[in-house]
């Protein structure tokens, strides 16, 4: 057994033995001294601990010390009643504290009991109950805050686990403290009852068995009873005080001495007022002037010295900051920090700050967290941390979205206004400030709060400024999600799949494909809005065909075909006819005849006149679907799809190109046009 285990075991076993085995007064003196030492140790440990949870063993310690103290109380009672002597400590406390005066000793003992019961015990019990309840009620909110910080990238997974564990430990601790305070109250009650029994039993023994008078028995046993009560109640009072200190701790950064003194003596102005008030009491009232004037002068002097020290600290702080800034500028490696580029940034003018400031009721940060969650669920890719910062160089209501430090889109809002967009059919038009919706460039109007309800009743779609910014940011991220996917992100995705599909990953990486090649395939899928959430299916497919080709574009086509259920579900609604465009077989053949194969891969070398004709025809046919308010979708043969997509992606960014092999058999399609080579 370890030494610590033996000590704790003896500490728990001894009280049980003390209840049975009589102890000599000398041994009792030693044990009472140990009891006082343990009480002091507990009190000062609680006083100087920076957090209540640092004393997580306190409820257990409280039970053990209570049992130990009560066993000593029983042993001293046995000695008092049997021999009329319970040791030097008990007798000294009875004589010294009460000044050998029974009345004074009794009054002091009663005052001590009142303090213990009415003040410390009652307050500690109430604070423990309230703290336990509020700690448990606050757990869901704290958990959500940790999840939000984790989603925004402010903390790591390890830090999140540590914080969650700390929340659980705090809840368990304060729940235990709520019950442990009942030990303190019960201990005080038991001590009071034992003292009363000592008093009655001692007088009865002195008169009946020792033949003494009532006064003799009273003077002898009352003094011992008071001493015994004080010996047990003073350590109990210290333990009660330690309990109160623990459950009332509010600061988690400093101990009680730093906290109390720092807050009481933090403002020189307060000390000046107190000093002046004390001097006024000493001069203008019959009070002893030299006492109050002396204290008043001391307060004013302390306040003056504090003001001087605060001024010196401010100057030192300014000098230190200037020196740190100068050192930072002079350091050669300072340039390295400037090379770091945030993947996604949202910069905004000072007029939009209230939307991002939680203290002013803004919820833009919460919306950013939801964007990362939404895209992760929808497209299966983890969006990098989105940096929000204000920029005084922008117009007050302007915002700019940057991808890898480069502005890719911007917008402007009107604070305290709403954007109203007509779906194409409204009963009546409303007045407002004309504008364009930044995400899809649709015509819209800025309206006031008073117009909102009427606009909605007329059929307008009305959105608030935070929703406009969040939607715009979401669309920009979707459009650039492929380039945001790094090799490290891909490695993390591979590691997640490996936990449940180790055989698949062992066969695929690096035996068949490198991480960079898998990254290119996933980027190709994301660039066209195809979810990579079903990574197992994607990896299974490319593992099947990687033995025949390492062309990432071709492997992407195989992966798309394996995801045809998801693609059909995304672009073709169930039980609904979908209007599409088809590609002329003659054009398909021309495209295939123009494909050139090289060692680096294949590329399309199509005649410029043919390309121009395809674009003109595609512009006309896609316009038919756009006029109907539908997304332009063109259907091609599988072997042509990737070349046609590359051919048209610069001119027709919103064009959806799908092959016949990517469509489920139950999908109903209606061709509304065919793309030909116009001349």
C-alpha positions as CSV (number, residue, x, y, z in Angstrom):
1,X,0.0,0.0,0.0
2,X,1.1,3.6,-0.6
3,X,1.8,5.8,2.3
4,X,-1.1,8.1,1.4
5,X,-3.5,5.2,1.3
6,X,-2.4,4.1,4.8
7,X,-2.9,7.6,6.2
8,X,-6.4,8.0,4.8
9,X,-7.3,4.5,5.9
10,X,-6.2,5.2,9.5
11,X,-8.0,8.6,9.5
12,X,-11.3,6.9,8.6
13,X,-10.7,3.9,10.9
14,X,-9.7,5.8,14.0
15,X,-13.0,7.6,14.6
16,X,-14.8,4.2,14.6
17,X,-12.3,2.9,17.2
18,X,-12.6,6.1,19.3
19,X,-16.3,5.5,19.7
20,X,-15.6,2.1,21.3
21,X,-12.2,2.3,23.0
22,X,-11.7,4.7,25.9
23,X,-8.8,7.1,25.5
24,X,-6.5,8.6,28.1
25,X,-6.6,12.4,28.5
26,X,-3.0,12.7,27.1
27,X,-3.9,10.9,23.9
28,X,-7.1,13.0,23.6
29,X,-5.0,16.2,23.9
30,X,-2.9,15.1,20.9
31,X,-5.9,14.2,18.8
32,X,-7.7,17.5,19.6
33,X,-4.5,19.3,18.5
34,X,-4.5,17.3,15.2
35,X,-8.2,18.1,14.7
36,X,-7.5,21.8,15.0
37,X,-4.5,21.6,12.7
38,X,-6.6,19.8,10.0
39,X,-9.4,22.5,10.4
40,X,-6.9,25.3,9.9
41,X,-5.3,23.5,6.9
42,X,-8.7,23.1,5.3
43,X,-9.6,26.8,6.0
44,X,-6.5,28.3,4.5
45,X,-6.4,25.9,1.6
46,X,-9.9,27.1,0.7
47,X,-9.0,30.7,1.3
48,X,-6.1,30.7,-1.1
49,X,-7.3,28.4,-3.9
50,X,-7.9,30.3,-7.1
51,X,-10.9,28.2,-8.1
52,X,-13.4,26.3,-6.1
53,X,-12.9,23.2,-8.3
54,X,-9.2,23.1,-7.1
55,X,-10.7,21.8,-3.8
56,X,-12.8,19.1,-5.6
57,X,-12.1,16.6,-2.7
58,X,-13.7,19.0,-0.2
59,X,-17.0,17.2,0.2
60,X,-15.2,13.9,1.0
61,X,-12.8,15.7,3.3
62,X,-15.8,17.4,5.0
63,X,-17.4,14.0,5.8
64,X,-14.1,12.5,7.1
65,X,-13.3,15.5,9.4
66,X,-16.9,15.6,10.7
67,X,-16.7,12.0,11.7
68,X,-13.3,12.5,13.3
69,X,-14.4,15.5,15.3
70,X,-17.6,13.8,16.6
71,X,-15.6,10.7,17.7
72,X,-13.3,13.0,19.7
73,X,-16.4,14.7,21.2
74,X,-17.7,11.3,22.3
75,X,-14.4,10.3,23.8
76,X,-14.1,13.6,25.7
77,X,-17.7,13.2,27.0
78,X,-16.8,9.7,28.3
79,X,-13.8,11.0,30.2
80,X,-15.7,14.0,31.6
81,X,-18.5,11.8,32.9
82,X,-16.3,9.0,34.2
83,X,-13.3,10.8,35.7
84,X,-14.2,14.5,35.7
85,X,-11.1,15.2,33.6
86,X,-10.8,15.3,29.7
87,X,-7.3,16.5,29.3
88,X,-5.4,19.7,29.5
89,X,-6.8,21.2,26.2
90,X,-10.5,20.9,27.3
91,X,-9.8,22.3,30.8
92,X,-7.7,25.1,29.5
93,X,-10.3,26.2,26.9
94,X,-13.0,26.1,29.6
95,X,-10.9,28.3,32.0
96,X,-9.0,30.6,29.6
97,X,-11.8,31.5,27.2
98,X,-14.4,32.1,29.9
99,X,-11.8,33.6,32.3
100,X,-12.7,30.9,34.9
101,X,-16.2,32.5,35.0
102,X,-19.1,30.1,34.2
103,X,-21.4,32.9,33.0
104,X,-18.9,34.5,30.7
105,X,-17.8,31.1,29.3
106,X,-21.5,30.0,28.8
107,X,-22.3,33.3,27.0
108,X,-19.3,33.0,24.7
109,X,-20.2,29.5,23.9
110,X,-23.8,30.4,23.1
111,X,-22.6,33.3,20.9
112,X,-20.3,30.9,19.0
113,X,-23.2,28.6,18.4
114,X,-25.4,31.4,17.2
115,X,-22.7,32.5,14.7
116,X,-22.3,29.0,13.5
117,X,-26.0,28.2,13.1
118,X,-27.6,31.5,12.1
119,X,-24.8,33.1,9.9
120,X,-22.2,30.7,8.5
121,X,-24.1,27.4,8.2
122,X,-27.3,29.0,7.0
123,X,-25.6,31.2,4.4
124,X,-23.3,28.4,3.2
125,X,-26.3,26.1,2.8
126,X,-28.3,28.6,0.8
127,X,-25.4,29.6,-1.5
128,X,-24.6,25.9,-2.1
129,X,-28.2,25.2,-3.2
130,X,-28.3,28.3,-5.5
131,X,-24.8,27.7,-7.0
132,X,-25.6,24.0,-7.7
133,X,-28.9,24.9,-9.4
134,X,-27.4,27.7,-11.5
135,X,-24.4,25.6,-12.5
136,X,-26.6,22.7,-13.7
137,X,-28.9,25.2,-15.6
138,X,-25.9,26.9,-17.3
139,X,-24.4,23.6,-18.6
140,X,-26.3,23.5,-21.9
141,X,-25.4,27.2,-22.7
142,X,-21.7,26.6,-21.9
143,X,-21.7,23.4,-24.0
144,X,-23.1,25.4,-27.0
145,X,-20.5,28.2,-26.5
146,X,-17.8,25.6,-26.6
147,X,-19.3,24.1,-29.8
148,X,-19.5,27.6,-31.4
149,X,-15.8,28.3,-30.5
150,X,-14.8,24.9,-32.0
151,X,-16.8,25.5,-35.2
152,X,-15.2,28.9,-35.7
153,X,-11.7,27.5,-35.1
154,X,-11.1,29.6,-32.0
155,X,-10.2,26.4,-30.0
156,X,-8.9,23.0,-30.9
157,X,-10.5,19.6,-30.2
158,X,-8.3,19.1,-27.2
159,X,-9.2,22.4,-25.7
160,X,-12.9,21.7,-26.3
161,X,-12.6,18.3,-24.6
162,X,-10.8,20.0,-21.7
163,X,-13.5,22.7,-21.3
164,X,-16.3,20.1,-21.5
165,X,-14.6,18.1,-18.8
166,X,-14.2,21.2,-16.6
167,X,-17.9,22.0,-16.9
168,X,-18.8,18.4,-15.9
169,X,-16.4,18.6,-12.9
170,X,-17.8,21.9,-11.8
171,X,-21.4,20.5,-12.0
172,X,-20.4,17.4,-10.0
173,X,-18.5,19.5,-7.4
174,X,-21.2,22.0,-6.7
175,X,-23.8,19.3,-6.6
176,X,-21.7,17.5,-4.0
177,X,-21.2,20.7,-2.1
178,X,-25.0,21.2,-1.9
179,X,-25.3,17.9,0.0
180,X,-22.0,18.4,1.9
181,X,-23.3,21.5,3.6
182,X,-25.8,19.3,5.4
183,X,-22.9,17.6,7.1
184,X,-21.8,20.9,8.5
185,X,-25.2,21.7,9.8
186,X,-25.6,18.3,11.3
187,X,-22.2,18.4,12.9
188,X,-23.0,21.7,14.7
189,X,-26.4,20.3,15.8
190,X,-24.8,17.1,17.2
191,X,-22.1,19.1,19.0
192,X,-24.8,21.2,20.7
193,X,-26.8,18.1,21.8
194,X,-23.6,16.4,23.1
195,X,-22.7,19.6,25.1
196,X,-26.2,19.7,26.6
197,X,-26.0,16.0,27.6
198,X,-22.5,16.7,29.1
199,X,-24.0,19.4,31.2
200,X,-27.0,17.5,32.5
201,X,-25.1,14.2,32.9
202,X,-22.2,15.9,34.7
203,X,-24.4,17.6,37.3
204,X,-26.4,14.4,37.8
205,X,-23.2,12.3,38.4
206,X,-21.7,15.0,40.7
207,X,-24.7,15.0,42.9
208,X,-25.8,11.4,42.9
209,X,-22.5,9.4,42.7
210,X,-19.9,11.8,44.2
211,X,-22.1,13.2,46.9
212,X,-21.4,16.8,46.0
213,X,-23.7,19.8,46.2
214,X,-25.4,21.3,43.1
215,X,-22.9,24.3,43.2
216,X,-19.9,22.0,43.3
217,X,-21.2,19.8,40.4
218,X,-22.1,22.9,38.4
219,X,-18.7,24.6,38.9
220,X,-16.8,21.4,38.0
221,X,-18.8,19.9,35.1
222,X,-20.1,23.2,33.6
223,X,-16.5,24.4,33.1
224,X,-15.5,21.1,31.5
225,X,-18.6,21.1,29.3
226,X,-17.9,24.6,28.1
227,X,-14.3,23.6,27.3
228,X,-15.3,20.5,25.5
229,X,-18.0,22.4,23.5
230,X,-15.4,25.1,22.5
231,X,-12.8,22.5,21.5
232,X,-15.3,20.8,19.1
233,X,-17.1,23.9,17.9
234,X,-14.1,26.1,17.0
235,X,-12.8,23.5,14.4
236,X,-16.3,23.0,13.3
237,X,-16.6,26.8,12.8
238,X,-13.4,26.8,10.7
239,X,-14.7,24.0,8.5
240,X,-18.0,25.9,8.1
241,X,-16.1,29.0,7.1
242,X,-14.0,27.0,4.6
243,X,-17.3,25.8,3.1
244,X,-18.6,29.3,2.8
245,X,-15.4,30.5,1.2
246,X,-15.5,27.8,-1.5
247,X,-19.1,28.2,-2.6
248,X,-18.8,32.0,-2.7
249,X,-15.7,32.2,-4.9
250,X,-16.5,34.3,-7.9
251,X,-13.0,34.9,-9.5
252,X,-11.2,32.2,-11.3
253,X,-7.9,34.2,-11.8
254,X,-6.8,35.1,-8.3
255,X,-7.1,34.0,-4.6
256,X,-9.3,35.8,-2.1
257,X,-6.6,38.1,-0.7
258,X,-5.7,39.4,-4.1
259,X,-9.3,39.8,-5.1
260,X,-10.6,41.5,-1.9
261,X,-7.7,43.9,-1.4
262,X,-7.4,44.6,-5.1
263,X,-11.1,45.6,-5.4
264,X,-11.3,47.5,-2.1
265,X,-8.1,49.5,-2.7
266,X,-8.3,50.0,-6.4
267,X,-9.7,53.5,-6.6
268,X,-7.8,56.4,-4.9
269,X,-10.9,58.6,-5.1
270,X,-12.8,56.2,-2.8
271,X,-9.9,56.3,-0.3
272,X,-10.0,60.2,-0.4
273,X,-13.7,60.2,0.4
274,X,-13.4,57.7,3.2
275,X,-10.4,59.6,4.7
276,X,-12.3,62.9,4.5
277,X,-15.4,61.4,6.1
278,X,-13.4,60.0,9.0
279,X,-11.6,63.3,9.6
280,X,-15.0,65.1,9.5
281,X,-16.4,62.7,12.1
282,X,-13.4,63.3,14.4
283,X,-13.6,67.1,14.2
284,X,-17.3,67.8,14.1
285,X,-18.6,65.2,16.5
286,X,-17.9,64.4,20.2
287,X,-16.0,61.3,19.1
288,X,-12.3,60.9,20.1
289,X,-10.8,63.1,17.4
290,X,-7.3,61.7,17.5
291,X,-8.5,58.2,16.5
292,X,-10.7,59.2,13.6
293,X,-8.4,61.9,12.3
294,X,-5.4,59.5,12.4
295,X,-7.3,56.9,10.4
296,X,-8.6,59.5,8.0
297,X,-5.0,60.8,7.3
298,X,-3.9,57.2,6.8
299,X,-6.6,56.6,4.2
300,X,-5.7,59.8,2.3
301,X,-2.0,58.9,2.4
302,X,-2.7,55.4,1.1
303,X,-4.9,56.8,-1.6
304,X,-2.2,59.3,-2.7
305,X,0.4,56.6,-2.9
306,X,-1.9,54.4,-4.9
307,X,-2.5,57.2,-7.4
308,X,1.2,57.8,-7.8
309,X,1.8,54.1,-8.3
310,X,-1.0,53.8,-10.8
311,X,0.5,56.7,-12.8
312,X,3.9,55.1,-12.7
313,X,2.4,51.8,-13.9
314,X,0.6,53.5,-16.8
315,X,3.8,55.2,-17.9
316,X,5.7,51.9,-17.6
317,X,3.0,50.1,-19.5
318,X,3.1,52.7,-22.3
319,X,6.9,52.5,-22.5
320,X,6.8,48.7,-22.5
321,X,4.3,48.7,-25.3
322,X,6.3,51.2,-27.3
323,X,9.5,49.1,-26.7
324,X,7.7,45.9,-27.6
325,X,6.3,47.5,-30.8
326,X,9.8,48.8,-31.7
327,X,11.4,45.4,-31.0
328,X,8.7,43.7,-33.1
329,X,9.5,46.0,-36.0
330,X,13.2,45.5,-35.7
331,X,13.0,41.7,-35.5
332,X,13.9,40.2,-38.9
333,X,11.3,37.4,-38.5
334,X,8.5,39.9,-38.1
335,X,7.9,39.8,-41.9
336,X,6.9,36.1,-41.6
337,X,3.6,36.9,-39.9
338,X,2.7,39.2,-42.8
339,X,2.9,36.2,-45.2
340,X,0.0,34.4,-43.6
341,X,-3.2,34.7,-45.6
342,X,-6.7,33.9,-44.2
343,X,-8.6,31.5,-46.4
344,X,-11.9,33.5,-46.0
345,X,-12.3,37.0,-44.8
346,X,-15.3,39.2,-44.4
347,X,-14.4,42.9,-44.1
348,X,-17.0,45.5,-43.4
349,X,-17.4,49.2,-42.8
350,X,-18.0,50.7,-39.3
351,X,-21.8,51.0,-40.1
352,X,-22.1,47.1,-40.1
353,X,-20.2,46.6,-36.8
354,X,-23.5,46.5,-34.7
355,X,-24.5,43.4,-36.8
356,X,-21.3,41.6,-35.8
357,X,-21.1,42.8,-32.2
358,X,-22.8,40.4,-29.8
359,X,-23.0,43.1,-27.1
360,X,-25.1,45.2,-29.4
361,X,-27.4,42.4,-30.3
362,X,-25.7,41.4,-33.5
363,X,-25.9,37.7,-34.6
364,X,-23.7,37.7,-37.7
365,X,-21.0,35.6,-35.8
366,X,-23.7,33.0,-35.0
367,X,-24.7,33.0,-38.7
368,X,-21.1,32.4,-39.8
369,X,-21.0,29.4,-37.5
370,X,-24.2,28.1,-39.1
371,X,-22.7,28.6,-42.6
372,X,-19.8,26.3,-41.8
373,X,-22.3,23.7,-40.3
374,X,-24.6,24.0,-43.3
375,X,-21.9,23.5,-45.9
376,X,-20.4,20.6,-44.0
377,X,-23.8,18.9,-44.1
378,X,-24.6,19.8,-47.6
379,X,-21.3,19.4,-49.5
380,X,-19.3,17.3,-47.0
381,X,-16.4,19.7,-46.8
382,X,-15.1,21.6,-43.8
383,X,-15.0,25.3,-44.4
384,X,-11.9,27.0,-43.0
385,X,-12.2,29.6,-40.2
386,X,-14.0,32.7,-41.5
387,X,-12.2,35.9,-40.3
388,X,-14.5,38.9,-39.5
389,X,-12.9,42.3,-39.3
390,X,-13.9,45.9,-39.7
391,X,-12.1,48.2,-42.2
392,X,-12.4,51.9,-41.9
393,X,-11.3,52.3,-45.5
394,X,-14.6,50.9,-46.7
395,X,-17.8,52.8,-46.9
396,X,-19.8,52.6,-43.7
397,X,-22.4,50.1,-45.1
398,X,-20.0,48.3,-47.5
399,X,-18.6,44.8,-47.0
400,X,-16.0,42.8,-49.0
401,X,-15.6,39.0,-49.2
402,X,-12.0,37.9,-49.7
403,X,-10.7,34.5,-50.7
404,X,-7.0,34.0,-49.8
405,X,-6.6,37.7,-49.3
406,X,-8.1,38.7,-52.7
407,X,-11.5,40.4,-52.9
408,X,-13.9,38.2,-54.9
409,X,-17.2,39.9,-54.2
410,X,-18.7,42.8,-52.4
411,X,-22.0,44.3,-51.4
412,X,-23.6,47.2,-49.6
413,X,-26.5,47.3,-47.2
414,X,-28.7,49.9,-45.5
415,X,-28.7,49.5,-41.8
416,X,-32.2,49.4,-40.2
417,X,-33.7,48.6,-43.6
418,X,-34.9,45.4,-45.2
419,X,-34.5,44.1,-48.8
420,X,-37.7,43.3,-50.6
421,X,-37.5,41.1,-53.7
422,X,-40.4,40.4,-56.1
423,X,-40.8,36.7,-57.0
424,X,-42.3,37.9,-60.3
425,X,-45.9,38.2,-59.3
426,X,-47.0,40.7,-56.8
427,X,-50.4,42.2,-56.3
428,X,-49.2,45.7,-55.9
429,X,-45.8,47.4,-56.1
430,X,-44.3,49.2,-53.1
431,X,-42.0,52.2,-53.0
432,X,-38.4,51.9,-52.0
433,X,-34.8,52.5,-52.9
434,X,-33.8,50.4,-56.0
435,X,-30.9,48.0,-55.6
436,X,-29.7,44.6,-56.5
437,X,-29.5,41.5,-54.3
438,X,-25.7,40.8,-54.1
439,X,-25.8,37.0,-54.2
440,X,-27.8,36.5,-57.4
441,X,-27.9,40.1,-58.7
442,X,-31.7,40.1,-58.7
443,X,-33.5,43.5,-58.7
444,X,-34.7,44.5,-55.2
445,X,-35.9,47.4,-53.1
446,X,-34.7,48.7,-49.7
447,X,-37.7,49.3,-47.5
448,X,-38.1,50.5,-43.9
449,X,-39.4,48.5,-40.9
450,X,-42.8,50.1,-41.2
451,X,-43.2,48.8,-44.8
452,X,-42.1,45.2,-44.0
453,X,-45.4,43.8,-43.0
454,X,-47.2,45.3,-46.0
455,X,-44.5,44.0,-48.4
456,X,-44.8,40.5,-47.1
457,X,-48.6,40.6,-47.4
458,X,-48.2,41.7,-51.1
459,X,-46.0,38.7,-51.8
460,X,-42.5,40.2,-51.6
461,X,-39.7,38.2,-50.2
462,X,-38.3,40.3,-47.3
463,X,-34.9,39.7,-45.7
464,X,-32.9,41.6,-43.1
465,X,-29.3,42.8,-43.6
466,X,-27.6,39.9,-41.6
467,X,-29.4,37.4,-43.8
468,X,-28.3,39.2,-46.9
469,X,-24.6,39.1,-45.9
470,X,-24.8,35.5,-44.7
471,X,-26.5,34.3,-47.9
472,X,-23.9,36.2,-50.0
473,X,-21.1,34.7,-48.0
474,X,-22.5,31.2,-48.4
475,X,-22.8,31.5,-52.2
476,X,-19.2,32.8,-52.4
477,X,-17.9,30.0,-50.3
478,X,-19.8,27.4,-52.4
479,X,-18.4,28.9,-55.6
480,X,-14.8,28.7,-54.3
481,X,-15.0,25.6,-52.0
482,X,-12.9,23.6,-54.4
483,X,-9.9,25.9,-54.1
484,X,-10.3,26.1,-50.4
485,X,-9.9,22.3,-50.0
486,X,-6.2,21.8,-49.1
487,X,-4.1,18.6,-49.0
488,X,-4.2,18.7,-45.2
489,X,-8.0,18.9,-45.3
490,X,-8.0,15.9,-47.7
491,X,-5.7,14.0,-45.3
492,X,-8.1,14.7,-42.4
493,X,-11.0,13.4,-44.5
494,X,-9.0,10.3,-45.4
495,X,-8.1,9.7,-41.7
496,X,-11.8,9.9,-40.8
497,X,-12.7,7.3,-43.4
498,X,-9.8,5.1,-42.3
499,X,-11.3,4.7,-38.8
500,X,-14.1,2.6,-40.2
501,X,-12.7,1.5,-43.6
502,X,-9.1,0.8,-43.1
503,X,-8.8,-1.7,-45.9
504,X,-10.1,0.8,-48.4
505,X,-7.6,3.5,-47.5
506,X,-4.8,1.0,-47.4
507,X,-5.5,0.0,-51.0
508,X,-6.1,3.5,-52.2
509,X,-3.4,5.7,-50.5
510,X,-0.6,5.8,-51.4
511,X,-0.7,2.6,-53.4
512,X,-3.0,3.7,-56.1
513,X,-3.3,7.5,-55.8
514,X,-1.5,10.2,-53.9
515,X,-3.2,12.7,-51.6
516,X,-2.7,15.4,-54.2
517,X,-4.5,13.4,-56.9
518,X,-7.4,12.6,-54.5
519,X,-7.5,16.3,-53.7
520,X,-7.9,17.2,-57.4
521,X,-10.8,14.7,-57.8
522,X,-12.6,16.1,-54.8
523,X,-12.0,19.7,-56.0
524,X,-13.5,18.8,-59.4
525,X,-16.7,17.5,-57.6
526,X,-17.0,20.5,-55.4
527,X,-16.4,23.0,-58.2
528,X,-19.6,21.7,-59.8
529,X,-21.6,21.6,-56.5
530,X,-21.5,17.8,-56.0
531,X,-21.4,16.7,-52.4
532,X,-18.3,14.7,-51.3
533,X,-20.0,13.7,-48.0
534,X,-20.3,10.1,-49.2
535,X,-16.5,9.6,-49.3
536,X,-16.7,5.9,-49.0
537,X,-18.5,5.6,-52.3
538,X,-16.1,8.0,-54.0
539,X,-13.1,6.3,-52.7
540,X,-14.4,2.8,-53.6
541,X,-15.1,4.0,-57.1
542,X,-11.7,5.6,-57.8
543,X,-10.0,2.6,-56.2
544,X,-11.7,0.4,-58.7
545,X,-10.6,2.4,-61.7
546,X,-7.2,3.8,-60.5
547,X,-5.5,0.6,-61.8
548,X,-6.5,1.5,-65.4
549,X,-6.0,5.3,-65.3
550,X,-4.6,8.0,-63.1
551,X,-6.2,10.8,-65.0
552,X,-8.0,12.7,-62.3
553,X,-10.6,14.1,-64.7
554,X,-11.5,10.7,-65.9
555,X,-11.7,9.4,-62.3
556,X,-13.9,12.3,-61.5
557,X,-16.4,11.2,-64.1
558,X,-16.4,7.7,-62.7
559,X,-17.0,9.1,-59.2
560,X,-19.9,11.3,-60.5
561,X,-21.5,8.2,-62.1
562,X,-21.3,6.4,-58.8
563,X,-23.0,9.4,-57.2
564,X,-25.9,9.5,-59.7
565,X,-28.5,9.0,-57.0
566,X,-27.3,12.1,-55.2
567,X,-26.9,14.1,-58.4
568,X,-30.4,13.2,-59.6
569,X,-31.9,14.1,-56.2
570,X,-30.1,17.5,-56.3
571,X,-31.0,18.6,-59.8
572,X,-34.2,16.6,-60.7
573,X,-37.1,16.8,-58.3
574,X,-39.1,13.6,-57.7
575,X,-42.4,13.1,-59.5
576,X,-41.8,16.3,-61.5
577,X,-40.9,16.8,-65.2
578,X,-37.6,18.7,-65.6
579,X,-36.9,20.8,-68.6
580,X,-33.4,20.3,-70.0
581,X,-31.3,21.0,-73.1
582,X,-29.5,18.3,-75.1
583,X,-26.4,18.4,-77.2
584,X,-26.4,17.7,-80.9
585,X,-24.7,14.3,-81.6
586,X,-22.8,16.0,-84.4
587,X,-21.3,18.5,-81.9
588,X,-20.4,15.6,-79.6
589,X,-18.6,13.9,-82.4
590,X,-16.7,17.1,-83.3
591,X,-15.7,17.5,-79.6
592,X,-14.4,14.0,-79.4
593,X,-12.4,14.4,-82.7
594,X,-10.8,17.5,-81.2
595,X,-9.5,15.8,-78.0
596,X,-5.7,15.6,-77.9
597,X,-4.0,13.2,-75.7
598,X,-0.6,14.1,-74.0
599,X,1.5,12.7,-71.2
600,X,0.1,15.4,-68.9
601,X,-3.5,14.5,-69.8
602,X,-6.0,15.3,-72.5
603,X,-7.2,18.7,-73.7
604,X,-9.7,20.0,-76.2
605,X,-8.5,21.8,-79.4
606,X,-11.8,22.8,-81.1
607,X,-12.0,25.1,-84.1
608,X,-12.7,28.7,-82.9
609,X,-15.6,29.1,-85.4
610,X,-17.2,25.9,-84.1
611,X,-16.7,27.0,-80.5
612,X,-18.4,30.4,-81.3
613,X,-21.3,28.7,-82.9
614,X,-21.8,26.4,-79.9
615,X,-21.7,29.4,-77.6
616,X,-24.3,31.3,-79.7
617,X,-26.6,28.3,-79.8
618,X,-26.1,27.5,-76.1
619,X,-26.9,31.2,-75.2
620,X,-30.2,31.0,-77.0
621,X,-31.3,27.6,-75.7
622,X,-30.3,28.3,-72.0
623,X,-32.1,31.6,-72.3
624,X,-35.3,29.7,-72.8
625,X,-34.9,28.0,-69.4
626,X,-33.8,31.1,-67.7
627,X,-36.9,33.0,-68.9
628,X,-39.0,30.2,-67.2
629,X,-37.1,30.8,-64.0
630,X,-35.2,27.5,-64.1
631,X,-31.6,26.6,-64.0
632,X,-30.1,25.8,-67.4
633,X,-29.3,22.0,-67.5
634,X,-27.7,20.4,-70.5
635,X,-27.5,16.6,-70.9
636,X,-24.6,15.0,-72.8
637,X,-23.1,11.6,-73.4
638,X,-20.7,10.4,-70.6
639,X,-17.5,10.6,-72.7
640,X,-18.2,14.2,-73.8
641,X,-19.4,15.7,-70.5
642,X,-16.1,16.7,-68.9
643,X,-14.8,18.3,-72.2
644,X,-18.0,20.2,-72.8
645,X,-18.0,21.5,-69.2
646,X,-14.4,22.7,-69.5
647,X,-15.3,24.4,-72.8
648,X,-18.2,26.3,-71.4
649,X,-17.3,27.0,-67.8
650,X,-15.8,30.4,-68.4
651,X,-18.6,31.7,-70.5
652,X,-21.5,30.0,-68.7
653,X,-20.7,29.7,-65.0
654,X,-24.2,28.7,-64.0
655,X,-24.6,26.0,-66.6
656,X,-25.2,22.5,-65.2
657,X,-23.7,19.8,-67.4
658,X,-24.8,16.2,-66.6
659,X,-24.2,13.0,-68.5
660,X,-26.9,10.3,-69.2
661,X,-25.0,7.9,-66.8
662,X,-25.5,10.3,-63.9
663,X,-29.3,10.2,-64.1
664,X,-31.6,7.7,-62.3
665,X,-33.9,5.7,-64.5
666,X,-37.1,7.1,-62.8
667,X,-36.2,10.7,-63.6
668,X,-38.6,12.4,-66.0
669,X,-36.9,14.8,-68.5
670,X,-38.3,17.1,-71.2
671,X,-36.0,18.5,-73.8
672,X,-36.8,22.1,-74.7
673,X,-34.0,22.6,-77.1
674,X,-30.8,21.3,-78.7
675,X,-27.4,23.0,-78.8
676,X,-26.0,23.0,-82.4
677,X,-23.0,24.7,-84.0
678,X,-24.6,27.8,-85.5
679,X,-22.9,29.4,-88.4
